[in-house]
Amino acid sequence: MINRIRQQIRVKINCNFTSFFRLFVLLGLIHGTIGCSQKKADGKASEKMIICSGSETMKKLSESWSKAYKIQKQNISVEVYGGGSGIGLSSLIHGDVDMANSSRKITPEEIQYAKEHFDKEPQDIVVAYDAVVIYVHKSNPIDELSLGELAEIFGKEGEITKWAQIDTAGFRDEEIMVINRQPNSGTYQTFKNVVLGTKAAFRTITYEKQTAQEVVEMVSRDSLAIGYSGIAFANEGVKILKISRTRDDEALDPIVELSKSGLSMYPISRPLYIYTLGKPEKHIQKYINWILSKSGQRLVKEQGYVPIGQLD
C-alpha cells in the first residue's frame, strides 16, 4: 500500500492547488500507515488514525472533537486538515482521506465520480448547524441589511458601491471594501446561492480570503469593509448585522436566533456535514457516533454553533 501511495505522489507533483493539498494529506497517510502497521513492544497494535480534511468553518470545531476524543480513546488519533469544503470532498472522492468536513452539500458530479472510481456513494451526516453572518467594522453605524442590498453590494451587477448609498448621514463618498471567500469554500457557495442566486456572479473587485478567520480579521482592520463568515468567528473589532429577506421584513439577529437553539428563521443558515466514502469502517463509525452524542454536541455549542438536538 505504501508503494502505491508513493506512486500516487509522483503522479500528483505537477497538479493544481487541490492536488497539492491532497499530496500533503497523502504524505501524512504514509506516516500514519507505517505507524498503524507496526506493533508496540508489548505486542498490542499501535493507534489507528482517521484522516479528515475540508471546511475551514468546521476546522476549529473538528479539532476540538479530535482532541476530546483522543483523551477518551487513547488508541485512535484523528488528524484534521482544512483547505475548504471543495478540497475536503475532492480528497474524499479520490480516496485520500477517511472523512470530509463540508459546509455545503456534495454535488451530483462529485457523487458520480465516487461511484465510477470506487463503486461507493458518499454518505452525509449532519453534525451541527451554522449561520453565515455579515460582518462590518465595529464603528459602522449600519445595523441591518436585506438580502437584496447584500446582492447589490456583492453582486457583479450590483449598484451599491458606496456606504453613503445606504446611510447618507454616517458616511462620506467612500467605496465599500468587499471581502469574499474563495470558490473552494462551502461558505462561498452558501452565500452565493442564497444571496446572489446560483447563476449570478460576484463583483469582480473583491478581496478573496482563504479562511473564515482571515475575512473577519480583515473587516476588523478597515472601517469601510464588509465580509461574511460563520457565526463562530466574531471578534471585538467587528459587528454582526441583522439580516432580512426583504426591506419590508423584520431583520433577524443571528445571535438571538442562535440563543433560541435554532436558526431556521435566519435567512442564511445551513447544516454542517461530515462525509464518508460509503459505509465507514467500525472505528470511524464509533467516532461519528461520539460526535453525535451529547459529549460531542456540547463541543458544538461551546464553539458557537447550534447542536443537532437537545443537550439537557
TORNUDREN-415667 format. One line per field, with one value per residue (C-alpha): residue in one letter; x, z, y negated. Coordinates in nm, 3 decimals. Layout:
BEGIN
r	a	...
u	X	...
w	Z	...
v	Y	...
//
This chain:
BEGIN
r	m	i	n	r	i	r	q	q	i	r	v	k	i	n	c	n	f	t	s	f	f	r	l	f	v	l	l	g	l	i	h	g	t	i	g	c	s	q	k	k	a	d	g	k	a	s	e	k	m	i	i	c	s	g	s	e	t	m	k	k	l	s	e	s	w	s	k	a	y	k	i	q	k	q	n	i	s	v	e	v	y	g	g	g	s	g	i	g	l	s	s	l	i	h	g	d	v	d	m	a	n	s	s	r	k	i	t	p	e	e	i	q	y	a	k	e	h	f	d	k	e	p	q	d	i	v	v	a	y	d	a	v	v	i	y	v	h	k	s	n	p	i	d	e	l	s	l	g	e	l	a	e	i	f	g	k	e	g	e	i	t	k	w	a	q	i	d	t	a	g	f	r	d	e	e	i	m	v	i	n	r	q	p	n	s	g	t	y	q	t	f	k	n	v	v	l	g	t	k	a	a	f	r	t	i	t	y	e	k	q	t	a	q	e	v	v	e	m	v	s	r	d	s	l	a	i	g	y	s	g	i	a	f	a	n	e	g	v	k	i	l	k	i	s	r	t	r	d	d	e	a	l	d	p	i	v	e	l	s	k	s	g	l	s	m	y	p	i	s	r	p	l	y	i	y	t	l	g	k	p	e	k	h	i	q	k	y	i	n	w	i	l	s	k	s	g	q	r	l	v	k	e	q	g	y	v	p	i	g	q	l	d
u	0.000	0.284	0.440	0.102	0.069	0.428	0.342	0.034	0.251	0.488	0.191	0.043	0.357	0.257	-0.112	-0.314	-0.381	-0.638	-0.395	-0.116	-0.337	-0.420	-0.047	0.013	-0.252	-0.101	0.236	0.059	-0.109	0.228	0.343	0.013	0.007	0.356	0.265	-0.059	0.115	0.365	0.314	0.422	0.680	0.409	0.255	-0.051	-0.146	-0.048	-0.313	-0.546	-0.557	-0.854	-0.769	-1.020	-1.000	-1.226	-1.428	-1.233	-1.552	-1.553	-1.177	-1.169	-1.475	-1.327	-1.000	-1.189	-1.365	-1.032	-0.864	-1.151	-1.187	-0.815	-0.834	-1.116	-0.998	-0.622	-0.575	-0.743	-0.593	-0.788	-0.577	-0.763	-0.675	-0.858	-0.842	-1.214	-1.518	-1.436	-1.088	-1.217	-1.479	-1.229	-0.986	-1.265	-1.389	-1.027	-0.983	-0.718	-0.896	-1.138	-1.377	-1.457	-1.590	-1.822	-2.042	-2.221	-2.396	-2.190	-2.264	-2.410	-2.083	-1.879	-2.113	-2.086	-1.705	-1.701	-1.938	-1.737	-1.397	-1.477	-1.826	-1.925	-2.165	-2.059	-2.263	-2.357	-2.411	-2.541	-2.330	-2.423	-2.595	-2.437	-2.530	-2.338	-2.331	-2.242	-1.953	-1.874	-1.630	-1.744	-1.759	-2.002	-2.335	-2.540	-2.716	-2.909	-2.929	-3.168	-3.071	-3.140	-2.898	-2.634	-2.679	-2.632	-2.308	-2.155	-2.304	-2.136	-2.432	-2.485	-2.530	-2.436	-2.067	-2.055	-2.178	-2.337	-2.592	-2.726	-2.655	-2.603	-2.558	-2.296	-2.057	-1.883	-1.846	-1.634	-1.615	-1.724	-1.439	-1.592	-1.425	-1.505	-1.416	-1.250	-1.465	-1.347	-1.522	-1.860	-1.939	-1.878	-2.123	-2.388	-2.367	-2.372	-2.676	-2.883	-2.785	-2.689	-2.866	-2.695	-2.649	-2.531	-2.168	-1.972	-1.840	-1.505	-1.322	-1.327	-1.061	-1.058	-0.953	-0.886	-1.024	-1.322	-1.093	-0.895	-1.216	-1.320	-0.972	-0.958	-1.300	-1.185	-0.897	-1.093	-1.391	-1.523	-1.510	-1.784	-1.748	-1.924	-1.822	-1.951	-2.100	-1.826	-1.552	-1.660	-1.404	-1.411	-1.328	-1.641	-2.017	-2.266	-2.554	-2.918	-3.047	-3.396	-3.526	-3.672	-3.672	-4.032	-3.950	-3.816	-3.437	-3.318	-3.017	-2.838	-2.705	-3.060	-3.177	-2.884	-2.986	-3.322	-3.132	-3.228	-3.153	-3.444	-3.577	-3.242	-3.209	-2.854	-2.842	-2.713	-2.628	-2.266	-2.177	-1.930	-1.899	-1.757	-1.695	-1.957	-2.018	-1.742	-1.514	-1.606	-1.361	-1.470	-1.837	-1.768	-1.606	-1.905	-2.142	-1.944	-1.966	-2.345	-2.359	-2.418	-2.042	-1.967	-2.264	-2.166	-1.849	-2.066	-2.236	-1.910	-1.758	-2.050	-2.263	-2.608	-2.626	-2.845	-3.056	-3.136	-2.843	-3.044
w	0.000	0.085	-0.259	-0.419	-0.226	-0.319	-0.683	-0.650	-0.506	-0.804	-1.039	-0.845	-0.824	-1.110	-1.018	-0.906	-0.554	-0.474	-0.566	-0.367	-0.059	-0.128	-0.174	0.174	0.316	0.131	0.293	0.628	0.524	0.455	0.803	0.951	0.751	0.864	1.223	1.206	1.057	1.344	1.688	2.022	2.237	2.450	2.139	2.125	1.797	1.765	1.742	1.444	1.253	1.098	0.834	0.797	0.574	0.438	0.563	0.717	0.900	1.069	1.127	1.479	1.578	1.423	1.610	1.939	1.866	1.780	2.100	2.327	2.158	2.184	2.561	2.585	2.319	2.357	2.062	1.799	1.657	1.435	1.209	1.094	0.786	0.639	0.283	0.224	0.167	-0.201	-0.124	0.151	-0.075	-0.361	-0.130	-0.014	-0.359	-0.466	-0.171	0.001	0.334	0.560	0.624	0.473	0.664	0.448	0.496	0.167	0.011	-0.213	-0.584	-0.822	-1.017	-0.704	-0.618	-0.971	-0.961	-0.640	-0.786	-1.107	-0.940	-0.614	-0.668	-0.346	-0.277	-0.031	0.289	0.461	0.833	0.967	1.276	1.355	1.225	1.143	1.037	0.767	0.916	0.773	0.941	0.929	1.130	1.486	1.404	1.115	1.200	0.988	1.190	0.929	0.559	0.339	0.109	-0.183	-0.051	0.002	-0.361	-0.470	-0.267	-0.351	-0.695	-1.027	-1.150	-0.812	-0.793	-0.429	-0.428	-0.154	0.207	0.155	-0.075	0.235	0.510	0.384	0.736	0.853	0.557	0.311	-0.055	0.021	-0.160	0.018	0.072	-0.026	0.118	-0.028	0.031	-0.232	-0.457	-0.293	0.026	0.122	0.286	-0.052	-0.218	0.053	0.036	-0.345	-0.364	-0.103	-0.174	-0.542	-0.683	-0.839	-1.180	-1.057	-1.013	-0.751	-0.803	-0.985	-0.740	-0.412	-0.166	-0.153	0.169	0.222	0.574	0.772	1.034	0.775	0.649	0.997	1.083	0.763	0.838	1.189	1.044	0.795	0.876	0.518	0.496	0.475	0.464	0.552	0.756	1.008	1.328	1.548	1.415	1.558	1.740	1.930	1.619	1.420	1.434	1.313	1.111	1.134	0.803	0.650	0.343	0.207	0.329	0.444	0.658	1.012	1.028	1.234	1.462	1.416	1.773	1.908	1.678	1.796	2.159	2.073	1.980	1.617	1.304	1.082	1.059	0.987	0.607	0.565	0.784	0.689	0.818	0.863	0.732	0.769	0.460	0.431	0.118	0.153	0.486	0.728	0.898	1.253	1.431	1.211	1.276	1.651	1.620	1.429	1.688	1.959	1.766	1.755	2.126	2.399	2.463	2.101	2.070	2.383	2.197	1.908	2.142	2.310	1.970	1.882	1.659	1.703	1.820	1.625	1.929	2.288	2.527	2.851
v	0.000	-0.238	-0.189	-0.263	-0.590	-0.689	-0.624	-0.846	-1.122	-1.112	-1.145	-1.438	-1.654	-1.886	-1.928	-2.232	-2.365	-2.097	-1.823	-1.988	-1.975	-1.612	-1.548	-1.693	-1.461	-1.164	-1.231	-1.220	-0.897	-0.733	-0.822	-0.708	-0.385	-0.291	-0.369	-0.169	0.136	0.162	0.311	0.178	0.355	0.518	0.675	0.452	0.284	-0.082	-0.351	-0.379	-0.706	-0.883	-1.146	-1.430	-1.738	-2.009	-2.304	-2.592	-2.688	-2.347	-2.314	-2.458	-2.252	-1.938	-1.993	-2.023	-1.692	-1.531	-1.648	-1.543	-1.203	-1.135	-1.184	-0.929	-0.682	-0.652	-0.414	-0.636	-0.956	-1.197	-1.419	-1.734	-1.942	-2.243	-2.370	-2.429	-2.210	-2.159	-2.030	-1.802	-1.648	-1.616	-1.436	-1.204	-1.101	-1.039	-0.804	-1.015	-1.080	-0.893	-1.181	-1.520	-1.819	-2.025	-2.329	-2.253	-1.955	-1.733	-1.785	-1.522	-1.534	-1.454	-1.166	-1.028	-1.040	-0.837	-0.580	-0.543	-0.512	-0.333	-0.192	-0.369	-0.654	-0.926	-0.923	-1.251	-1.307	-1.639	-1.717	-2.081	-2.394	-2.729	-3.081	-3.267	-3.616	-3.955	-4.135	-4.508	-4.716	-4.791	-5.164	-5.115	-5.287	-5.046	-4.776	-4.579	-4.493	-4.299	-4.012	-4.245	-4.505	-4.236	-4.128	-4.490	-4.511	-4.171	-4.100	-4.166	-4.371	-4.537	-4.913	-4.974	-5.058	-5.324	-5.318	-5.661	-5.494	-5.317	-5.570	-5.925	-6.061	-5.813	-5.814	-6.038	-5.941	-5.633	-5.299	-4.981	-4.736	-4.399	-4.089	-3.750	-3.384	-3.166	-2.943	-2.617	-2.735	-2.593	-2.928	-3.097	-2.855	-2.902	-3.282	-3.279	-3.051	-3.236	-3.597	-3.611	-3.306	-3.005	-3.172	-3.511	-3.616	-3.806	-4.156	-4.147	-4.373	-4.183	-4.077	-3.696	-3.522	-3.152	-3.116	-3.245	-3.392	-3.590	-3.752	-3.867	-3.992	-4.199	-4.352	-4.442	-4.645	-4.861	-5.082	-5.055	-4.674	-4.415	-4.036	-3.712	-3.406	-3.156	-3.293	-3.144	-3.375	-3.711	-3.925	-4.256	-4.459	-4.369	-4.398	-4.135	-4.280	-4.183	-4.044	-4.050	-3.871	-4.197	-4.557	-4.506	-4.202	-4.200	-4.197	-3.900	-3.895	-3.558	-3.572	-3.600	-3.321	-3.110	-3.162	-3.006	-2.686	-2.714	-2.915	-2.816	-3.173	-3.337	-3.380	-3.242	-2.931	-2.587	-2.241	-2.130	-1.785	-1.504	-1.283	-0.932	-0.726	-0.455	-0.283	-0.389	-0.139	-0.041	-0.273	-0.568	-0.496	-0.492	-0.835	-0.973	-0.825	-1.006	-1.336	-1.294	-1.210	-1.469	-1.485	-1.576	-1.810	-2.004	-2.098	-2.218	-2.463	-2.565	-2.650	-2.880	-2.658	-2.501	-2.135	-1.895	-1.805	-1.894	-1.860	-1.850
//
